[in-house]
């Protein structure tokens, strides 16, 4: 997982979700080996939830990067950003 794929404020949460996925994968394997499929299903659902949260944070970073790029382009073009903000 690359720190640059996340906004600075999202990185700690992204790292926690990633570590959660790692732990859940191990638990999922054990549950399957023990034929405990109900618990395995819950683990799989939690993994999917963590993956979705990581993807949400990555999308937030992509949107942020696009906004920063747009602001930079407007500055280069000499557009007064205070007028745009109104």
C-alpha atoms as a printed R data frame, in Angstrom:
   type eleno elety resid chain resno       x       y       z
1  ATOM     1    CA   UNK     A     1   0.000   0.000   0.000
2  ATOM     2    CA   UNK     A     2   1.401   3.348  -1.033
3  ATOM     3    CA   UNK     A     3   1.133   6.319   1.306
4  ATOM     4    CA   UNK     A     4   0.906   8.626  -1.734
5  ATOM     5    CA   UNK     A     5  -2.463   7.068  -2.674
6  ATOM     6    CA   UNK     A     6  -4.104   8.670   0.371
7  ATOM     7    CA   UNK     A     7  -4.633  12.134   1.776
8  ATOM     8    CA   UNK     A     8  -2.374  12.820   4.751
9  ATOM     9    CA   UNK     A     9  -5.294  12.814   7.176
10 ATOM    10    CA   UNK     A    10  -6.584   9.474   5.808
11 ATOM    11    CA   UNK     A    11  -3.305   7.557   6.021
12 ATOM    12    CA   UNK     A    12  -3.661   6.322   9.661
13 ATOM    13    CA   UNK     A    13  -7.169   4.980   8.974
14 ATOM    14    CA   UNK     A    14  -6.051   3.396   5.702
15 ATOM    15    CA   UNK     A    15  -3.179   1.686   7.481
16 ATOM    16    CA   UNK     A    16  -5.541   0.368  10.182
17 ATOM    17    CA   UNK     A    17  -7.912  -0.996   7.542
18 ATOM    18    CA   UNK     A    18  -5.010  -2.649   5.734
19 ATOM    19    CA   UNK     A    19  -3.807  -4.294   8.947
20 ATOM    20    CA   UNK     A    20  -7.366  -5.385   9.677
21 ATOM    21    CA   UNK     A    21  -7.544  -7.083   6.280
22 ATOM    22    CA   UNK     A    22  -4.281  -8.897   6.996
23 ATOM    23    CA   UNK     A    23  -5.560 -10.204  10.337
24 ATOM    24    CA   UNK     A    24  -8.932 -11.157   8.901
25 ATOM    25    CA   UNK     A    25  -7.318 -13.106   6.061
26 ATOM    26    CA   UNK     A    26  -5.489 -15.247   8.590
27 ATOM    27    CA   UNK     A    27  -8.648 -15.741  10.626
28 ATOM    28    CA   UNK     A    28 -10.594 -16.579   7.464
29 ATOM    29    CA   UNK     A    29  -8.115 -19.295   6.545
30 ATOM    30    CA   UNK     A    30  -8.351 -20.848  10.011
31 ATOM    31    CA   UNK     A    31 -12.158 -20.763   9.944
32 ATOM    32    CA   UNK     A    32 -12.255 -22.483   6.560
33 ATOM    33    CA   UNK     A    33  -9.768 -25.145   7.674
34 ATOM    34    CA   UNK     A    34 -11.995 -25.844  10.714
35 ATOM    35    CA   UNK     A    35 -15.168 -25.913   8.593
36 ATOM    36    CA   UNK     A    36 -16.528 -22.927  10.510
37 ATOM    37    CA   UNK     A    37 -18.154 -21.368   7.473
38 ATOM    38    CA   UNK     A    38 -20.499 -19.020   9.338
39 ATOM    39    CA   UNK     A    39 -17.562 -17.258  10.964
40 ATOM    40    CA   UNK     A    40 -15.628 -17.416   7.698
41 ATOM    41    CA   UNK     A    41 -18.479 -15.604   5.995
42 ATOM    42    CA   UNK     A    42 -18.391 -12.860   8.635
43 ATOM    43    CA   UNK     A    43 -14.640 -12.500   8.157
44 ATOM    44    CA   UNK     A    44 -15.087 -12.227   4.397
45 ATOM    45    CA   UNK     A    45 -17.749  -9.541   4.856
46 ATOM    46    CA   UNK     A    46 -15.417  -7.587   7.148
47 ATOM    47    CA   UNK     A    47 -12.617  -7.875   4.577
48 ATOM    48    CA   UNK     A    48 -14.889  -6.506   1.874
49 ATOM    49    CA   UNK     A    49 -15.955  -3.666   4.165
50 ATOM    50    CA   UNK     A    50 -12.325  -2.735   4.831
51 ATOM    51    CA   UNK     A    51 -11.493  -2.889   1.123
52 ATOM    52    CA   UNK     A    52 -14.402  -0.572   0.338
53 ATOM    53    CA   UNK     A    53 -13.226   1.881   2.989
54 ATOM    54    CA   UNK     A    54  -9.692   1.878   1.561
55 ATOM    55    CA   UNK     A    55 -11.080   2.458  -1.942
56 ATOM    56    CA   UNK     A    56 -13.221   5.334  -0.637
57 ATOM    57    CA   UNK     A    57 -10.123   6.978   0.834
58 ATOM    58    CA   UNK     A    58  -8.183   6.455  -2.407
59 ATOM    59    CA   UNK     A    59 -10.992   8.097  -4.381
60 ATOM    60    CA   UNK     A    60 -10.976  11.051  -1.963
61 ATOM    61    CA   UNK     A    61  -7.248  11.483  -2.678
62 ATOM    62    CA   UNK     A    62  -7.833  11.321  -6.439
63 ATOM    63    CA   UNK     A    63 -10.542  13.976  -6.184
64 ATOM    64    CA   UNK     A    64  -8.266  16.120  -4.023
65 ATOM    65    CA   UNK     A    65  -5.433  15.785  -6.556
66 ATOM    66    CA   UNK     A    66  -7.774  16.800  -9.406
67 ATOM    67    CA   UNK     A    67  -8.884  19.861  -7.445
68 ATOM    68    CA   UNK     A    68  -5.291  20.861  -6.701
69 ATOM    69    CA   UNK     A    69  -4.425  20.460 -10.384
70 ATOM    70    CA   UNK     A    70  -7.397  22.631 -11.372
71 ATOM    71    CA   UNK     A    71  -6.371  25.366  -8.917
72 ATOM    72    CA   UNK     A    72  -2.806  25.285 -10.231
73 ATOM    73    CA   UNK     A    73  -4.049  25.538 -13.822
74 ATOM    74    CA   UNK     A    74  -6.279  28.488 -12.925
75 ATOM    75    CA   UNK     A    75  -3.344  30.243 -11.248
76 ATOM    76    CA   UNK     A    76  -1.199  29.695 -14.358
77 ATOM    77    CA   UNK     A    77  -3.995  31.130 -16.501
78 ATOM    78    CA   UNK     A    78  -4.225  34.162 -14.222
79 ATOM    79    CA   UNK     A    79  -7.778  33.459 -13.066
80 ATOM    80    CA   UNK     A    80  -8.629  35.235  -9.819
81 ATOM    81    CA   UNK     A    81  -9.610  32.414  -7.460
82 ATOM    82    CA   UNK     A    82 -11.372  34.731  -4.995
83 ATOM    83    CA   UNK     A    83 -13.864  35.615  -7.752
84 ATOM    84    CA   UNK     A    84 -14.403  31.942  -8.562
85 ATOM    85    CA   UNK     A    85 -15.018  31.109  -4.906
86 ATOM    86    CA   UNK     A    86 -18.023  33.419  -4.771
